[in-house]
Amino acid sequence: MFTRILFPTDFSVHAKKVKTKILKMKDCGIKELVLLHVVNKKLFGYSPISQELTINDMFIDGDITKSAELKLKGWGKDLESTDITIKYDVVKGNPFDEIIEYSLKENCTLIIMGSKGLTEAEELLIGSTAEKVARKSKIPVIIIK
């Protein structure tokens, strides 16, 4: 049923709990697990108004993205010991929008994510990414506390 799972992660404590749950679910028919990290451009002063390439764009496209890719692959090492195919991807943008778009584009059958991320102050003001994903997703979402 849930053969292609999307696991968006920000490497937070809550995301580590999700990883533990996925390892326990490995015998439930999961064929592929997609680990996704969204580089949140807002955190780096990105302005969607400017059409010019900025130093921030180069920084995000270079160092930040490469660092996230390495961290993501390190994070998935213990998941590779299962019979599940692991795919890694890093995208840039608003985490909520990117997770929803990615789940549809990649034909995922389930999204599993932590209830809180690294930016808890932002969650208090505008709501959590997990809550927005659960509300707007066209596919089932499991949120781990």
trRosetta pair geometry for C-beta under 8 A, 3 or more apart (Angstrom, degrees):
i j d omega theta_ij theta_ji phi_ij phi_ji
1 29 6.3 83 26 87 64 149
1 109 7.0 174 144 156 53 140
2 5 5.9 48 160 -74 104 96
2 28 7.1 9 59 122 105 112
2 29 6.7 113 58 87 63 104
2 30 6.5 -20 108 -89 87 77
2 109 4.8 -175 -134 107 53 115
2 110 4.1 10 -143 -16 119 136
2 140 7.4 -79 -94 65 117 127
3 29 6.1 -69 -89 143 73 93
3 30 6.5 152 -142 -136 35 34
3 31 4.4 11 -173 15 92 109
3 32 6.8 43 146 25 73 81
3 109 5.7 69 38 14 65 148
4 31 6.6 -32 -68 63 64 95
4 32 4.8 2 -117 66 75 105
4 34 7.1 30 178 -14 85 108
4 106 7.3 -152 154 135 132 95
4 107 6.4 44 77 108 156 78
4 108 5.0 -131 116 -128 99 52
4 109 5.0 107 51 4 76 93
4 110 7.7 156 84 28 49 74
5 22 7.3 175 109 -127 153 113
5 30 5.7 -29 -6 -134 122 114
5 32 7.3 179 28 95 64 57
5 33 5.1 -14 67 -114 100 70
5 34 7.0 -169 93 25 49 74
5 108 6.6 68 -142 -161 15 105
5 109 7.0 -52 -74 61 53 81
5 110 4.9 -25 -114 73 80 100
5 111 7.5 145 -165 -101 68 21
5 112 5.8 -2 -174 7 118 111
6 34 5.0 -23 -111 67 63 110
6 36 6.1 -3 -167 1 93 128
6 99 7.3 140 140 -161 135 82
6 102 6.6 138 -140 113 144 106
6 103 5.1 -109 6 -100 161 87
6 106 7.0 119 -82 76 116 132
6 108 4.1 -16 -28 -131 109 163
6 110 7.1 -172 27 94 72 49
6 111 4.8 -26 71 -107 104 72
6 112 7.4 158 79 23 52 63
7 18 6.3 156 -150 138 109 129
7 19 7.6 93 -178 -84 148 67
7 22 6.5 -20 -87 -72 145 149
7 33 6.0 10 -1 -176 120 98
7 34 6.7 168 26 81 71 52
7 35 5.3 -26 75 -104 104 59
7 36 6.9 157 80 21 48 77
7 111 7.8 155 -83 -160 33 56
7 112 5.6 -22 -99 70 80 89
7 113 6.8 155 -151 -82 53 67
8 36 4.6 -38 -102 77 68 104
8 37 7.3 133 -160 -93 65 30
8 38 6.5 2 -157 -11 115 104
8 95 7.1 124 168 -168 140 98
8 99 4.7 -40 -56 -111 158 115
8 102 7.8 123 -79 66 111 141
8 111 7.0 0 1 -160 102 105
8 113 5.3 -7 57 -99 88 125
8 129 8.0 -109 111 136 139 132
8 133 7.8 -161 34 -95 143 161
9 12 7.7 -159 -170 21 75 72
9 15 4.2 102 -142 -158 93 139
9 18 7.2 -155 -95 65 99 136
9 19 7.8 35 -100 -55 140 103
9 35 6.2 -21 12 -162 121 89
9 36 7.1 139 18 70 69 50
9 37 5.9 -44 73 -86 75 80
9 72 7.4 145 67 -118 119 86
9 75 6.8 -170 105 148 160 162
9 113 7.5 -163 -77 -130 53 85
9 114 7.7 71 -121 1 69 110
10 15 6.0 -176 47 -40 60 143
10 37 7.0 122 -98 -138 42 85
10 38 7.8 -41 -83 49 87 78
10 95 7.5 -19 -70 -115 116 147
10 114 8.0 -101 33 46 92 125
10 117 4.6 52 37 -154 150 108
10 118 5.0 -129 135 -4 129 106
10 119 8.0 -89 175 -1 163 86
11 15 5.9 -76 -92 65 8 147
11 37 7.5 16 -29 -114 94 123
11 71 6.2 -29 -83 153 144 130
11 75 6.7 -120 -105 -83 90 141
11 118 7.4 16 69 -52 75 126
12 15 4.8 105 52 3 70 101
12 16 7.4 -121 102 -6 44 84
12 114 6.2 -142 74 79 113 161
12 116 6.8 -118 132 108 154 74
12 117 5.2 179 -19 -155 151 45
12 118 4.8 -154 -81 -58 111 74
13 16 5.7 -49 -157 27 36 115
13 17 7.1 39 146 -20 63 99
13 114 8.0 136 89 -151 50 154
14 17 5.6 -47 -158 28 40 115
14 18 7.0 45 144 -22 64 99
14 114 3.0 120 131 -175 103 135
14 115 5.7 -121 -157 44 142 65
14 116 4.8 148 -31 59 156 73
14 117 6.9 -94 51 -81 127 34
14 144 6.9 157 -180 93 85 89
14 145 7.6 -64 -137 -165 106 27
15 18 5.4 -45 -155 28 42 117
15 19 6.7 47 147 -22 66 99
15 113 7.4 -30 -107 -158 79 67
15 114 4.6 -93 -67 -18 50 135
15 117 7.6 45 -41 -118 106 69
16 19 5.5 -47 -153 30 38 116
16 20 6.8 42 148 -20 64 101
17 20 5.6 -51 -155 32 36 115
17 21 6.6 35 149 -18 66 104
17 114 6.2 104 54 -109 101 103
17 144 5.3 -168 114 133 107 126
17 145 7.6 -62 121 98 157 32
18 21 5.6 -57 -153 37 35 111
18 22 6.4 38 150 -23 68 103
18 112 5.8 152 -160 137 112 97
18 113 6.2 -26 -101 -144 155 23
18 114 5.1 -107 -32 -58 119 79
18 144 4.7 168 -87 37 74 142
19 22 5.7 -50 -148 31 32 113
19 23 6.7 36 152 -20 62 101
19 75 7.2 -122 -94 174 147 96
19 78 7.5 78 166 73 121 118
19 79 7.0 -103 -155 -60 96 114
20 23 5.9 -53 -156 31 32 113
20 24 6.9 28 148 -15 63 105
21 24 5.6 -57 -155 37 37 111
21 25 6.3 29 150 -16 69 110
21 112 7.2 -142 94 173 123 136
21 144 5.5 -154 -4 -103 154 146
22 25 5.5 -62 -145 42 34 109
22 26 7.1 68 151 -62 62 77
22 30 7.7 65 -164 -73 87 177
22 33 6.6 81 -171 -124 137 145
22 79 6.7 -5 110 -114 127 118
22 112 6.6 148 -77 96 99 149
23 26 5.9 -13 -161 -31 36 115
23 78 7.2 -29 -87 132 131 107
23 79 6.9 -121 -80 -102 86 73
23 82 7.2 -160 -129 -57 67 133
25 28 4.7 -44 -175 14 78 129
25 30 6.3 76 124 -23 98 133
26 30 6.2 -85 -137 47 41 122
26 82 4.6 -119 -144 -143 139 141
26 83 7.3 118 173 38 108 80
26 84 6.0 -113 -139 -28 91 121
30 33 6.3 29 168 -59 126 93
30 84 5.2 -5 114 -109 106 122
31 84 6.8 148 169 -133 15 70
31 85 6.4 5 152 21 66 103
32 84 6.6 149 -107 -175 20 82
32 85 4.5 -27 -106 70 79 102
32 86 7.7 168 -157 -82 64 21
32 87 6.4 21 -176 -6 109 109
33 79 6.3 -92 76 170 151 139
33 84 5.1 40 -7 153 108 131
33 85 7.3 170 24 83 65 51
33 86 5.4 -20 69 -110 96 67
33 87 7.3 -179 90 27 46 72
34 87 4.6 -21 -110 70 74 106
34 88 7.9 171 -160 -83 59 19
34 89 6.5 -6 -174 14 102 113
34 102 7.9 -162 128 153 142 116
34 106 6.2 42 -62 144 171 158
34 108 6.6 -98 29 -93 132 118
35 72 5.4 158 123 -171 122 103
35 75 6.7 166 -166 92 152 116
35 76 5.2 -127 -12 -73 157 122
35 79 7.7 148 -52 51 126 157
35 86 6.6 11 -5 -169 108 97
35 87 7.2 -179 25 86 67 51
35 88 5.2 -16 67 -110 102 67
35 89 7.4 159 85 27 56 63
36 89 5.2 -14 -110 71 77 95
36 90 7.6 155 -160 -91 56 33
36 91 6.9 -8 -166 11 103 103
36 98 7.9 -172 160 133 129 106
36 99 7.0 145 101 -110 141 74
36 102 5.9 114 -130 135 160 162
37 68 4.8 -158 104 180 144 116
37 69 8.0 -148 46 -73 129 41
37 71 7.5 67 -62 82 166 106
37 72 5.2 -127 -12 -77 126 122
37 89 7.7 -176 29 96 63 51
37 90 5.0 -16 68 -112 95 81
37 91 7.8 168 86 29 49 60
38 90 7.7 164 -91 -160 24 58
38 91 5.6 -23 -113 73 72 86
38 92 7.2 130 -166 -116 66 18
38 93 6.3 -67 -164 60 110 71
38 94 7.7 -14 163 112 139 21
38 95 4.3 152 80 -108 144 70
38 98 4.5 141 -116 76 131 146
38 99 6.7 -82 -37 -50 140 82
39 44 7.9 3 163 -9 100 132
39 60 5.8 144 138 -162 141 100
39 64 5.5 103 -139 135 138 119
39 65 6.1 -73 -36 -85 153 72
39 68 5.9 -121 -70 -32 102 161
39 90 6.4 46 -25 177 102 101
39 91 7.2 -153 21 99 80 36
39 92 4.6 -27 65 -108 105 74
39 93 7.8 77 71 12 66 41
40 43 4.6 71 94 -3 104 110
40 44 7.8 149 98 -3 63 87
40 93 7.7 -37 -120 97 43 27
40 94 7.0 47 -134 -123 80 35
40 95 5.6 -32 -85 -36 102 98
40 119 7.7 -47 45 -22 171 148
41 44 5.9 -71 -159 45 46 101
41 46 3.4 -33 165 27 104 156
41 56 7.8 95 -160 146 86 119
41 60 6.3 12 -110 -117 81 162
41 92 5.8 69 -56 175 103 96
41 93 6.2 -4 -3 -107 113 24
41 94 7.6 -58 34 -56 94 54
42 46 6.3 -80 -74 46 29 96
42 94 7.2 52 -21 -100 115 76
43 119 7.6 -126 -86 -80 120 137
44 56 5.1 148 139 -160 107 111
44 59 6.8 -167 -170 91 139 120
44 60 5.7 169 70 -71 166 109
44 64 7.1 -68 -74 -63 149 164
45 56 5.5 -134 77 -98 93 152
46 54 7.8 173 -123 53 63 134
46 56 5.6 -163 -83 129 68 137
46 57 7.3 97 -119 -73 100 71
46 60 7.1 13 -72 -37 124 154
47 50 4.7 66 91 7 111 103
47 54 7.7 75 35 -19 94 154
50 54 6.5 57 107 -45 145 120
53 57 5.0 -113 -158 70 69 147
53 58 6.9 73 166 -47 104 90
54 57 4.9 111 53 0 69 97
54 58 7.4 -133 101 2 44 85
55 58 5.7 -56 -153 39 37 110
55 59 6.1 40 149 -22 68 107
56 59 5.4 -55 -144 38 32 114
56 60 6.1 31 157 -18 67 106
57 60 5.9 -55 -145 38 28 108
57 61 6.0 21 158 -12 65 112
58 61 5.8 -57 -139 44 28 107
58 62 5.8 12 163 -7 64 118
59 62 6.2 -67 -139 47 21 100
59 63 5.8 -32 -164 38 64 107
59 64 6.1 60 141 -13 74 109
60 64 4.9 -36 -132 48 45 135
60 65 6.4 69 158 -35 55 96
60 92 5.9 86 155 -125 125 138
61 64 7.8 47 12 50 17 94
61 65 5.9 -12 -159 -1 26 137
61 92 7.6 -49 -82 -45 65 155
62 65 6.7 131 68 35 8 99
62 66 6.5 -23 166 -5 46 114
63 66 6.1 -65 -144 41 24 107
63 67 6.0 23 162 -19 64 112
64 67 5.8 -58 -147 37 26 112
64 68 6.3 26 155 -19 63 108
65 68 5.7 -55 -147 37 31 111
65 69 6.4 34 154 -22 65 104
65 90 5.4 147 -155 119 80 139
65 92 7.1 -55 -86 -61 112 109
66 69 5.6 -52 -149 33 32 113
66 70 6.5 31 155 -16 64 104
67 70 5.9 -56 -151 37 31 110
67 71 6.3 27 154 -16 65 109
68 71 5.7 -56 -144 40 31 110
68 72 6.1 36 155 -25 65 108
68 90 4.7 119 106 -123 121 140
69 72 5.7 -54 -146 34 27 114
69 73 6.5 24 157 -15 63 106
69 88 6.8 101 -150 141 73 126
69 90 5.2 -94 -71 -12 78 138
70 73 6.0 -58 -150 37 30 107
70 74 6.4 29 153 -17 64 108
71 74 5.6 -56 -149 38 32 113
71 75 6.2 38 151 -25 65 107
72 75 5.5 -54 -150 33 30 116
72 76 6.5 20 156 -14 64 109
72 88 4.9 131 126 -154 123 116
72 90 6.5 -154 -15 -63 151 100
73 76 5.9 -59 -145 39 32 107
73 77 7.3 62 152 -53 59 80
73 88 5.6 -24 -76 -86 75 168
74 77 6.0 -22 -164 -20 37 114
76 79 4.8 -63 -162 45 68 116
76 80 6.1 80 140 -38 86 94
76 86 5.1 139 178 -179 133 147
76 88 6.3 -127 -3 -78 154 109
77 80 5.8 -51 -157 18 32 116
77 81 8.0 37 150 -25 58 93
78 81 6.2 -37 -167 11 44 114
79 82 6.1 -43 -175 16 54 113
79 84 6.7 -56 170 73 92 121
79 86 5.5 114 109 -89 113 135
80 86 5.5 -78 -87 9 75 143
89 102 7.5 170 98 -149 141 135
91 98 5.1 176 99 -163 130 132
91 102 6.5 -158 1 -75 154 129
92 98 7.8 -172 90 -93 18 148
93 97 6.0 -87 139 79 122 112
93 98 4.5 141 72 -60 116 117
94 97 4.3 59 77 20 107 112
94 98 6.3 167 75 -14 51 91
95 98 5.9 -65 -139 42 24 108
95 99 6.1 25 166 -22 65 109
95 117 7.7 34 143 -80 174 170
95 129 4.8 -28 106 -127 125 143
96 99 6.2 -59 -149 32 23 108
96 100 6.6 17 158 -12 61 109
96 129 5.0 -146 -70 -140 83 79
96 132 4.4 -17 -133 101 133 139
96 133 6.1 -144 -137 -59 74 78
96 136 7.6 72 175 40 104 140
97 100 6.1 -62 -152 39 29 108
97 101 6.1 22 157 -14 67 114
98 101 5.8 -58 -141 43 29 109
98 102 5.8 30 161 -22 66 112
99 102 5.9 -56 -140 38 24 110
99 103 6.3 28 159 -24 61 107
99 111 6.8 80 170 -139 110 142
99 113 7.7 -4 -148 -59 148 154
99 129 7.2 103 3 171 146 111
99 133 5.3 -36 103 -106 137 125
100 103 6.0 -57 -151 30 26 111
100 104 6.9 16 156 -10 61 108
100 133 6.4 -160 -64 -125 86 75
100 136 5.7 -31 -104 110 141 116
100 137 6.1 -142 -116 -94 86 67
100 138 8.0 94 -161 1 90 85
101 104 6.1 -66 -157 40 30 106
101 105 6.0 25 155 -17 69 114
102 105 5.7 -57 -138 41 30 110
102 106 5.8 6 170 1 68 116
102 108 7.7 37 124 -11 75 130
103 106 6.6 -67 -137 50 19 95
103 108 4.4 -78 -150 44 72 125
103 111 5.6 -46 -101 -66 140 114
103 137 6.5 -6 79 -139 161 104
103 138 7.7 170 108 47 118 86
103 139 5.8 -140 159 31 127 128
104 107 7.6 23 -178 -72 30 38
104 108 7.8 -57 -48 30 22 87
104 138 6.5 58 -87 39 105 128
104 139 7.9 -178 -78 -15 64 112
108 111 6.5 74 123 -66 140 72
108 139 6.2 -176 97 67 84 168
109 139 6.2 -165 -168 -161 25 134
109 140 7.7 7 152 38 61 98
110 139 6.3 -136 -88 146 28 115
110 140 5.2 -24 -116 78 79 98
110 141 7.5 153 -167 -95 65 30
110 142 6.7 15 180 -1 112 102
111 133 6.2 -114 121 160 155 128
111 137 6.0 -117 18 -127 138 156
111 139 6.4 117 -11 88 91 106
111 140 7.4 -172 30 100 70 50
111 141 4.6 -16 69 -113 103 79
111 142 7.3 -176 93 29 54 63
112 141 7.5 164 -84 -163 36 53
112 142 4.5 -6 -113 64 83 104
112 143 8.0 -174 -153 -78 51 27
112 144 6.9 42 179 -21 90 108
113 129 7.8 -84 143 107 150 102
113 130 5.4 -161 102 -108 117 98
113 133 6.8 43 36 70 147 157
113 141 7.3 -30 24 -166 100 99
113 142 7.7 145 23 83 53 60
113 143 6.2 -23 74 -113 75 66
113 144 7.2 -158 103 22 26 86
114 117 6.7 130 85 -77 114 60
114 130 6.7 -109 96 -72 45 138
114 143 7.3 43 160 -162 14 71
114 144 5.6 -50 -108 68 51 90
115 128 7.0 11 171 156 58 166
115 130 5.4 -130 -137 70 36 168
115 143 5.1 85 -86 166 77 107
115 144 6.5 -126 -25 85 86 39
115 145 4.8 13 -8 -101 145 57
116 120 6.0 16 -171 -96 119 95
116 123 6.6 -59 -135 -43 84 173
116 128 6.4 -90 -107 -125 55 136
116 130 7.3 -72 -60 5 27 134
117 120 7.3 -174 72 -61 58 60
117 123 7.2 153 40 -54 87 126
117 128 7.1 150 5 -154 95 95
117 129 6.0 30 -17 25 138 123
117 130 7.6 169 -32 -26 95 99
119 122 4.2 6 144 23 114 119
119 123 6.6 138 106 -24 73 87
120 123 5.2 -51 -150 31 41 119
120 124 6.8 48 153 -25 68 96
121 124 5.9 -49 -160 25 34 113
121 125 7.1 21 150 -9 63 107
122 125 5.9 -65 -155 41 37 107
122 126 6.2 -30 172 35 75 103
123 126 7.3 -86 -128 60 21 64
123 127 6.5 -34 -157 151 60 15
123 128 4.4 21 -138 -84 113 73
123 129 7.7 -76 -96 -6 98 68
127 131 5.2 -103 177 75 103 133
127 132 6.0 113 118 -50 119 96
128 131 4.4 98 61 3 89 101
128 132 7.0 -156 95 -3 50 84
129 132 5.8 -59 -151 39 33 110
129 133 6.2 33 153 -20 68 107
130 133 5.7 -55 -146 37 29 111
130 134 6.2 30 156 -20 65 107
130 141 7.8 156 -168 164 74 131
130 143 5.0 98 178 -124 126 123
131 134 5.8 -54 -147 36 29 112
131 135 6.4 26 155 -18 63 109
132 135 5.8 -59 -148 38 30 110
132 136 6.1 -3 166 6 67 116
133 136 6.5 -76 -137 50 23 90
133 137 5.4 35 170 -44 67 113
133 141 5.8 150 125 -124 97 151
134 137 6.4 -36 -122 14 18 114
134 141 4.5 -143 -105 83 68 146
134 143 6.1 -41 -68 -38 131 126
137 140 7.6 -29 116 95 129 3
137 141 5.0 117 42 -45 155 119
